[in-house]
Each structure stands twice: as C-alpha cells, then as structure tokens.
Amino acid sequence: MSFQARKSTITAQPLIAVRNVRASSRWYADLLGAEWLPEHRHRDVYDRISHSGQLLLQLHAWDEENHPNLVNADLAPLGHGVLLWFQVDDFDSVVKRARSLGAEIIEEPHVNPAPRHREIWIRDPDGYVVVVASPDGECSS
C-alpha cells in the first residue's frame, strides 16, 4: 500500500508534568467543563482529562515512575515555549470558570484577527500557559 493510499488518524495527546495531579485534574476539568473521571488508584500519579470521549490532556506527577523528562521540576524552565491551547464552543462559560477558579489572567479576552476568534490566556496552578479560544471564524472581520 502506498503512503498516499493509506488512511490514518492522528490525535494530539499532550502530557504535562504537575506537582499535584489530583488538584490539576480538578482544575482542568472545571475550567473546560470536562468529565471528572471515576476515582482510580493511580490518580495521584497520572490522570486524563476528556470531553465527550475525546482525550484532551494527560497529567503526570513530577519525579514518579522514573520517566525521562518528568523529573527535577525545579531544574526545568516550566513550559517555556509551550502553550496548552484548547478550542471550545462555550468560550464565555470558560472565561467565567477561569475567573471563578482564580486563574492568573495573562491576556484578557480579545479577538485574534488572523483566525477571527476570541482568546483568553491564563496560567494554570503549575505555571503553564493555557490559551482558550473560540472556534476559528467566530468573529466577523
């Protein structure tokens, strides 16, 4: 089978290292209106945030299970050059939830003229930059 004839699916499944998996899981689930998964015995080390059956984000505790690149949190520039970007249909609700969570707001809600959508830039409890955006084209030119 040639490369072009092969059908494949690619889905991003980002994973970030956090200091408190349980608290970060709750924060992201609350922010995004995602499902809070049933309790499981591994939750203090690893968890997944999903919405409507789609994996959005994986969370892993620093310095657990000896995974490369998930060690020595205090030595790494946390997330430098990386943005966790989520597109949502309920932008206004997410903004309200971000404020109620007390998230540090880096950039207030604004229109990004290139994709013609709204964005808010915030910081999560571990210091990662999170951008939440409405669907592309949502705002007229």
CYANA upper distance limits for C-alpha pairs under 8 A (distance plus 0.5 A):
  1 MET  CA      5 ALA  CA      6.92
  1 MET  CA      6 ARG  CA      7.08
  2 SER  CA      6 ARG  CA      6.97
 13 GLN  CA     55 LEU  CA      7.19
 13 GLN  CA     56 LEU  CA      6.97
 13 GLN  CA     57 LEU  CA      6.55
 13 GLN  CA     58 GLN  CA      7.50
 14 PRO  CA     56 LEU  CA      7.96
 14 PRO  CA     57 LEU  CA      5.91
 14 PRO  CA     58 GLN  CA      6.58
 15 LEU  CA     57 LEU  CA      6.46
 15 LEU  CA     58 GLN  CA      4.87
 15 LEU  CA     59 LEU  CA      6.07
 15 LEU  CA     60 HIS  CA      7.57
 16 ILE  CA     57 LEU  CA      8.37
 16 ILE  CA     58 GLN  CA      6.95
 16 ILE  CA     59 LEU  CA      5.76
 16 ILE  CA     60 HIS  CA      6.74
 17 ALA  CA     59 LEU  CA      6.45
 17 ALA  CA     60 HIS  CA      5.33
 17 ALA  CA     61 ALA  CA      5.95
 17 ALA  CA     62 TRP  CA      5.91
 17 ALA  CA     70 LEU  CA      6.51
 18 VAL  CA     24 SER  CA      7.71
 18 VAL  CA     59 LEU  CA      7.10
 18 VAL  CA     60 HIS  CA      6.56
 18 VAL  CA     61 ALA  CA      5.65
 18 VAL  CA     62 TRP  CA      6.35
 18 VAL  CA    126 ASP  CA      6.69
 19 ARG  CA     61 ALA  CA      6.26
 19 ARG  CA     62 TRP  CA      6.48
 19 ARG  CA    126 ASP  CA      7.40
 20 ASN  CA     24 SER  CA      6.57
 20 ASN  CA     44 ASP  CA      7.62
 20 ASN  CA     61 ALA  CA      7.01
 21 VAL  CA     25 SER  CA      6.37
 21 VAL  CA     43 ARG  CA      7.32
 21 VAL  CA     44 ASP  CA      5.91
 21 VAL  CA     45 VAL  CA      6.69
 21 VAL  CA     46 TYR  CA      6.89
 21 VAL  CA     47 ASP  CA      7.28
 21 VAL  CA     59 LEU  CA      6.67
 21 VAL  CA     60 HIS  CA      6.79
 21 VAL  CA     61 ALA  CA      6.33
 22 ARG  CA     26 ARG  CA      6.83
 22 ARG  CA     43 ARG  CA      6.78
 22 ARG  CA     44 ASP  CA      6.16
 22 ARG  CA     47 ASP  CA      8.21
 23 ALA  CA     27 TRP  CA      6.67
 24 SER  CA     28 TYR  CA      6.66
 24 SER  CA     59 LEU  CA      8.18
 24 SER  CA    125 PRO  CA      7.45
 25 SER  CA     29 ALA  CA      6.53
 25 SER  CA     36 TRP  CA      8.35
 25 SER  CA     47 ASP  CA      7.30
 25 SER  CA     48 ARG  CA      7.91
 25 SER  CA     49 ILE  CA      7.25
 25 SER  CA     59 LEU  CA      7.70
 26 ARG  CA     30 ASP  CA      6.46
 26 ARG  CA     36 TRP  CA      7.63
 27 TRP  CA     31 LEU  CA      6.52
 27 TRP  CA    101 LEU  CA      8.04
 27 TRP  CA    124 ASP  CA      8.46
 27 TRP  CA    125 PRO  CA      8.49
 28 TYR  CA     32 LEU  CA      6.46
 28 TYR  CA     34 ALA  CA      8.05
 28 TYR  CA     49 ILE  CA      7.73
 29 ALA  CA     33 GLY  CA      6.04
 29 ALA  CA     34 ALA  CA      5.02
 29 ALA  CA     35 GLU  CA      6.68
 29 ALA  CA     36 TRP  CA      6.59
 29 ALA  CA     49 ILE  CA      6.97
 30 ASP  CA     34 ALA  CA      7.17
 30 ASP  CA     97 ARG  CA      7.58
 31 LEU  CA     94 VAL  CA      6.42
 31 LEU  CA     97 ARG  CA      5.98
 31 LEU  CA     98 ALA  CA      6.31
 31 LEU  CA    101 LEU  CA      8.10
 32 LEU  CA     88 VAL  CA      8.46
 32 LEU  CA     94 VAL  CA      6.69
 33 GLY  CA     51 HIS  CA      8.31
 33 GLY  CA     94 VAL  CA      8.16
 34 ALA  CA     49 ILE  CA      7.25
 34 ALA  CA     50 SER  CA      6.38
 34 ALA  CA     51 HIS  CA      5.36
 34 ALA  CA     52 SER  CA      8.46
 35 GLU  CA     49 ILE  CA      7.48
 35 GLU  CA     50 SER  CA      6.46
 35 GLU  CA     51 HIS  CA      6.34
 35 GLU  CA     52 SER  CA      8.37
 36 TRP  CA     49 ILE  CA      7.87
 37 LEU  CA     48 ARG  CA      8.38
 37 LEU  CA     49 ILE  CA      8.22
 39 GLU  CA     43 ARG  CA      7.66
 42 HIS  CA     46 TYR  CA      6.44
 42 HIS  CA     47 ASP  CA      8.00
 43 ARG  CA     47 ASP  CA      5.94
 44 ASP  CA     61 ALA  CA      7.74
 45 VAL  CA     60 HIS  CA      6.12
 45 VAL  CA     61 ALA  CA      5.42
 45 VAL  CA     64 GLU  CA      7.26
 46 TYR  CA     58 GLN  CA      7.89
 46 TYR  CA     59 LEU  CA      6.03
 46 TYR  CA     60 HIS  CA      4.93
 46 TYR  CA     61 ALA  CA      6.87
 47 ASP  CA     58 GLN  CA      6.41
 47 ASP  CA     59 LEU  CA      5.73
 47 ASP  CA     60 HIS  CA      7.17
 48 ARG  CA     55 LEU  CA      7.51
 48 ARG  CA     56 LEU  CA      8.11
 48 ARG  CA     57 LEU  CA      6.38
 48 ARG  CA     58 GLN  CA      4.99
 48 ARG  CA     59 LEU  CA      6.67
 49 ILE  CA     55 LEU  CA      6.62
 49 ILE  CA     56 LEU  CA      6.09
 49 ILE  CA     57 LEU  CA      5.67
 49 ILE  CA     58 GLN  CA      6.77
 50 SER  CA     54 GLN  CA      5.75
 50 SER  CA     55 LEU  CA      4.88
 50 SER  CA     56 LEU  CA      5.73
 50 SER  CA     57 LEU  CA      7.62
 51 HIS  CA     55 LEU  CA      7.21
 51 HIS  CA     56 LEU  CA      7.55
 60 HIS  CA     70 LEU  CA      8.42
 61 ALA  CA     70 LEU  CA      8.15
 62 TRP  CA     70 LEU  CA      5.84
 62 TRP  CA     71 VAL  CA      5.98
 62 TRP  CA     72 ASN  CA      7.67
 62 TRP  CA     73 ALA  CA      6.85
 63 ASP  CA     67 HIS  CA      8.08
 63 ASP  CA     70 LEU  CA      6.52
 63 ASP  CA     71 VAL  CA      4.97
 63 ASP  CA     72 ASN  CA      7.07
 63 ASP  CA     73 ALA  CA      8.27
 64 GLU  CA     70 LEU  CA      8.26
 64 GLU  CA     71 VAL  CA      8.15
 66 ASN  CA     70 LEU  CA      8.07
 66 ASN  CA     71 VAL  CA      7.79
 67 HIS  CA     71 VAL  CA      7.63
 72 ASN  CA     76 ALA  CA      7.43
 73 ALA  CA     78 LEU  CA      8.15
 78 LEU  CA    127 GLY  CA      7.56
 78 LEU  CA    128 TYR  CA      7.27
 79 GLY  CA     83 LEU  CA      7.88
 79 GLY  CA    127 GLY  CA      8.46
 79 GLY  CA    128 TYR  CA      6.27
 79 GLY  CA    129 VAL  CA      8.01
 82 VAL  CA    129 VAL  CA      7.96
 83 LEU  CA    128 TYR  CA      7.79
 83 LEU  CA    129 VAL  CA      5.85
 83 LEU  CA    130 VAL  CA      6.31
 83 LEU  CA    131 VAL  CA      7.30
 84 LEU  CA    128 TYR  CA      8.04
 84 LEU  CA    129 VAL  CA      6.81
 84 LEU  CA    130 VAL  CA      5.22
 84 LEU  CA    131 VAL  CA      6.61
 85 TRP  CA    130 VAL  CA      6.42
 85 TRP  CA    131 VAL  CA      5.23
 85 TRP  CA    132 VAL  CA      6.40
 85 TRP  CA    133 ALA  CA      8.00
 86 PHE  CA    130 VAL  CA      8.29
 86 PHE  CA    131 VAL  CA      6.77
 86 PHE  CA    132 VAL  CA      5.37
 86 PHE  CA    133 ALA  CA      6.68
 87 GLN  CA    132 VAL  CA      6.35
 87 GLN  CA    133 ALA  CA      5.24
 87 GLN  CA    134 SER  CA      6.05
 87 GLN  CA    135 PRO  CA      6.57
 88 VAL  CA    132 VAL  CA      7.48
 88 VAL  CA    133 ALA  CA      6.66
 88 VAL  CA    134 SER  CA      5.80
 88 VAL  CA    135 PRO  CA      7.05
 89 ASP  CA    134 SER  CA      6.44
 89 ASP  CA    135 PRO  CA      6.97
 90 ASP  CA     94 VAL  CA      6.92
 90 ASP  CA    134 SER  CA      7.83
 91 PHE  CA     95 VAL  CA      6.76
 91 PHE  CA    118 ARG  CA      8.28
 91 PHE  CA    132 VAL  CA      7.94
 91 PHE  CA    133 ALA  CA      7.22
 91 PHE  CA    134 SER  CA      5.96
 92 ASP  CA     96 LYS  CA      6.85
 93 SER  CA     97 ARG  CA      6.70
 94 VAL  CA     98 ALA  CA      6.52
 94 VAL  CA    132 VAL  CA      8.33
 95 VAL  CA     99 ARG  CA      6.81
 95 VAL  CA    109 PRO  CA      8.30
 95 VAL  CA    120 ILE  CA      7.81
 96 LYS  CA    100 SER  CA      6.70
 97 ARG  CA    101 LEU  CA      6.56
 98 ALA  CA    102 GLY  CA      6.91
 98 ALA  CA    103 ALA  CA      5.97
 98 ALA  CA    122 ILE  CA      8.43
 99 ARG  CA    103 ALA  CA      6.46
103 ALA  CA    122 ILE  CA      6.80
103 ALA  CA    123 ARG  CA      6.70
103 ALA  CA    124 ASP  CA      7.01
103 ALA  CA    125 PRO  CA      8.12
104 GLU  CA    122 ILE  CA      6.02
104 GLU  CA    123 ARG  CA      5.83
104 GLU  CA    124 ASP  CA      8.00
105 ILE  CA    120 ILE  CA      8.11
105 ILE  CA    121 TRP  CA      6.61
105 ILE  CA    122 ILE  CA      4.89
105 ILE  CA    123 ARG  CA      7.07
106 ILE  CA    120 ILE  CA      8.35
106 ILE  CA    121 TRP  CA      5.73
106 ILE  CA    122 ILE  CA      5.59
106 ILE  CA    123 ARG  CA      7.47
107 GLU  CA    120 ILE  CA      6.29
107 GLU  CA    121 TRP  CA      5.34
107 GLU  CA    122 ILE  CA      7.35
108 GLU  CA    119 GLU  CA      8.38
108 GLU  CA    120 ILE  CA      5.93
108 GLU  CA    121 TRP  CA      7.23
109 PRO  CA    118 ARG  CA      6.95
109 PRO  CA    119 GLU  CA      5.84
109 PRO  CA    120 ILE  CA      4.93
109 PRO  CA    121 TRP  CA      8.08
110 HIS  CA    118 ARG  CA      5.89
110 HIS  CA    119 GLU  CA      6.06
110 HIS  CA    120 ILE  CA      7.20
111 VAL  CA    116 ARG  CA      6.99
111 VAL  CA    117 HIS  CA      6.08
111 VAL  CA    118 ARG  CA      4.88
111 VAL  CA    119 GLU  CA      6.82
111 VAL  CA    139 CYS  CA      7.95
112 ASN  CA    116 ARG  CA      6.07
112 ASN  CA    117 HIS  CA      6.13
112 ASN  CA    118 ARG  CA      6.53
112 ASN  CA    119 GLU  CA      7.35
113 PRO  CA    117 HIS  CA      7.62
113 PRO  CA    141 SER  CA      7.88
115 PRO  CA    136 ASP  CA      5.70
115 PRO  CA    137 GLY  CA      6.49
116 ARG  CA    136 ASP  CA      6.29
116 ARG  CA    137 GLY  CA      5.19
116 ARG  CA    138 GLU  CA      6.68
116 ARG  CA    139 CYS  CA      5.58
116 ARG  CA    140 SER  CA      7.16
116 ARG  CA    141 SER  CA      7.25
117 HIS  CA    133 ALA  CA      7.08
117 HIS  CA    134 SER  CA      5.93
117 HIS  CA    135 PRO  CA      6.51
117 HIS  CA    136 ASP  CA      5.55
117 HIS  CA    137 GLY  CA      6.18
117 HIS  CA    138 GLU  CA      5.77
117 HIS  CA    139 CYS  CA      5.88
118 ARG  CA    133 ALA  CA      5.95
118 ARG  CA    134 SER  CA      5.77
118 ARG  CA    135 PRO  CA      8.43
118 ARG  CA    138 GLU  CA      8.23
118 ARG  CA    139 CYS  CA      7.81
119 GLU  CA    131 VAL  CA      7.10
119 GLU  CA    132 VAL  CA      6.07
119 GLU  CA    133 ALA  CA      4.81
119 GLU  CA    134 SER  CA      7.09
120 ILE  CA    131 VAL  CA      6.23
120 ILE  CA    132 VAL  CA      5.99
120 ILE  CA    133 ALA  CA      7.15
121 TRP  CA    129 VAL  CA      7.41
121 TRP  CA    130 VAL  CA      6.30
121 TRP  CA    131 VAL  CA      5.01
121 TRP  CA    132 VAL  CA      7.13
122 ILE  CA    129 VAL  CA      6.34
122 ILE  CA    130 VAL  CA      5.73
122 ILE  CA    131 VAL  CA      6.84
123 ARG  CA    127 GLY  CA      5.88
123 ARG  CA    128 TYR  CA      5.97
123 ARG  CA    129 VAL  CA      5.14
123 ARG  CA    130 VAL  CA      6.24
124 ASP  CA    128 TYR  CA      5.89
124 ASP  CA    129 VAL  CA      7.03
124 ASP  CA    130 VAL  CA      7.18
134 SER  CA    138 GLU  CA      7.30
